[in-house]
Amino acid sequence: MRAKRMSSLASAILAAEMLGMRRSLPDNLSPEAYLRAIQRDPRRLDDVPEAKVTPELCLEAVKRCGAALSLVPDRLKTPRLCLEAVKAPDAGSESVLKRVPQGA
């Protein structure tokens, strides 16, 4: 029953994304489910409950979209993470560099 409920939840999230209606992700998803959401759309990092945001999720988001650095909590911004952000496909954008904190 749980698998079916999660499948329904995943379907609802996907449908909302397709309609352009992003919603916060539930706080009871597995780390892998959050990772899959970020792999589909790095902006979903902003929808992960704060207590569930990990360095790994942040790294995945900024590798795919350097601008996602603006969604990373300050406590998780490291020099390595900032470097990955400026190496991302959209790193040519000046807006990515603006998101790198001083001293990083």
C-alpha positions as MATLAB code, in Angstrom:
seq = 'MRAKRMSSLASAILAAEMLGMRRSLPDNLSPEAYLRAIQRDPRRLDDVPEAKVTPELCLEAVKRCGAALSLVPDRLKTPRLCLEAVKAPDAGSESVLKRVPQGA';
ca = [
       0.000    0.000    0.000;
       2.819    2.413    0.848;
       4.450    1.940   -2.576;
       1.141    2.722   -4.270;
       0.666    5.840   -2.136;
       4.202    7.021   -2.944;
       3.608    6.286   -6.603;
       0.448    8.394   -6.493;
       2.338   11.157   -4.725;
       5.126   11.059   -7.304;
       2.528   11.203  -10.082;
       0.857   14.196   -8.466;
       4.173   16.010   -8.107;
       5.066   15.301  -11.724;
       1.643   16.482  -12.921;
       1.983   19.700  -10.928;
       5.437   20.288  -12.407;
       4.117   19.759  -15.909;
       1.405   22.342  -15.253;
       3.957   24.757  -13.883;
       2.613   24.526  -10.356;
       5.510   23.765   -8.086;
       4.736   22.720   -4.568;
       6.933   22.087   -1.594;
       8.083   18.519   -1.456;
       6.710   16.474    1.442;
       9.070   15.944    4.349;
       8.563   12.177    4.378;
      10.295   11.361    1.089;
      13.485    9.334    0.946;
      16.809   11.059    0.225;
      16.747    9.337   -3.172;
      13.349   10.872   -3.988;
      14.655   14.367   -3.217;
      17.704   13.639   -5.369;
      15.525   12.523   -8.300;
      13.432   15.690   -8.010;
      16.588   17.829   -8.120;
      17.973   15.846  -11.040;
      14.792   16.624  -12.989;
      14.814   20.278  -11.965;
      17.604   21.796   -9.845;
      15.223   24.556   -8.735;
      13.413   21.906   -6.680;
      16.163   22.357   -4.081;
      14.075   25.301   -2.918;
      11.141   22.925   -2.347;
      13.035   20.421   -0.182;
      12.177   20.867    3.508;
      15.041   22.735    5.183;
      15.807   19.885    7.576;
      16.256   17.526    4.594;
      18.668   19.714    2.587;
      22.077   18.006    2.484;
      25.442   18.919    0.969;
      24.879   16.142   -1.584;
      21.547   17.603   -2.747;
      23.093   21.064   -3.004;
      26.027   19.728   -5.009;
      23.721   17.940   -7.439;
      21.664   21.102   -7.922;
      24.610   23.429   -8.599;
      26.318   20.932  -10.917;
      23.220   21.002  -13.096;
      22.501   24.713  -12.725;
      25.010   27.098  -11.214;
      22.280   29.608  -10.490;
      20.888   27.116   -7.961;
      23.664   28.359   -5.681;
      21.204   31.054   -4.617;
      18.982   28.285   -3.199;
      21.763   26.742   -1.097;
      21.659   27.675    2.592;
      24.680   29.776    3.571;
      25.800   27.136    6.066;
      26.276   24.680    3.191;
      28.111   27.002    0.772;
      31.674   25.739    0.591;
      34.500   26.663   -1.767;
      34.036   23.303   -3.553;
      30.311   23.902   -4.006;
      30.932   27.396   -5.384;
      33.547   26.021   -7.767;
      31.058   23.466   -9.074;
      28.514   26.251   -9.546;
      30.832   28.274  -11.739;
      31.682   25.132  -13.749;
      27.984   24.402  -14.408;
      26.500   24.645  -17.923;
      25.015   28.063  -17.189;
      28.227   29.347  -15.574;
      28.834   31.790  -18.414;
      26.046   33.797  -16.891;
      27.248   36.681  -14.775;
      24.390   35.929  -12.379;
      26.143   32.728  -11.252;
      29.241   34.625  -10.186;
      27.084   37.090   -8.268;
      25.824   34.194   -6.148;
      29.301   33.179   -4.962;
      29.799   34.614   -1.466;
      32.802   36.793   -0.664;
      35.789   34.741    0.430;
      34.596   31.475   -1.098;
];
